[in-house]
Amino acid sequence: MVTYVDDMLITGPDITEINKVKEALKKEFEMDDLGPVNYFLGVRIVRNRANRSIALIQDAYISKVLNKYGMENCKPAATLMETGALNAMVANLRRATKAEILEYQSELDLLPI
């Protein structure tokens, strides 16, 4: 069970147990059961039951960041750097400036929660 303010996500391997938890909560709190999860706290959740996999996708957040910097129409690239480029990279040993730290922290305001 995951909660954030008034949002709750209940998950587990046994649907019977999940339903028992939900019924117990309904007796104590006013709540709506929205069914299987598609979004939680701005994160899109895609389940593939056949492959037993779950993908967490933040495309809404990515769109907000692209819009903020005027890059919503930029051309995507399959690879951001040339193959093998990592071997030629030099470590950046300098500390971030106050302005860089504030810019990074401002991105948290774009999180869709």
Secondary structure as UniProt FT lines:
FT   STRAND          2..4
FT   TURN            5..6
FT   STRAND          7..9
FT   HELIX           15..28
FT   STRAND          39..40
FT   TURN            41..42
FT   STRAND          43..48
FT   TURN            49..52
FT   STRAND          53..57
FT   HELIX           59..68
FT   TURN            69..70
FT   TURN            72..73
FT   TURN            83..84
FT   HELIX           85..88
FT   HELIX           98..106
FT   HELIX           107..110
//
